[in-house]
């Protein structure tokens, strides 16, 4: 089974609107971390936000928030007030507490429309 | 500045040639990783290392080799046994979140 599933290959959003990028995960480890990365066309991977499995509150970093629903095993990224510079690939990732590997999803391509 | 440095940014390899991609970090992280990314695809793990002088194969290790003689350095060699090496290669190190280098674009000519 896939550890990380991103079901949206491509998304479009109007500038200044909010957008939600979906991510579901699969693990039996009670301790894990969830991450979101942005990859612009230049190729670099930029860390956006982190959520630990024991964190009680949803993580937020500026315009990014992580909608963590543990029972549903989902970790959706919400970007508020979209900007043209948000156009990029977005990857969800997980790291289990018992291991060192990061598992990445296949990514979602986000296009912000002026 | 703390970070991950990959070099070169672009690399061209002739058929049958071995090439080495450099990855250096000054973040004092124990864990380091190499990923391969093909156009329009996600990241696939080649090798990772949790400590000096120790490393583990990832999902696509065939045709690649690594060494970890120093904590700061984790070079990747793409050998002639790798039949389709043209790709974008990313190195990362981690404590909690992974920090990535700028990547190396390898092309076979």
Interface residues (C-beta under 8 A of the other chain):
Chain A: X33 X35 X37 X42 X43 X44 X45 X46 X47 X50 X91 X93 X95 X100 X101 X102 X104 X105 X106 X107
Chain B: X31 X33 X41 X42 X43 X45 X48 X50 X58 X88 X90 X92 X94 X96 X97 X98 X99 X100 X101 X102 X103 X105
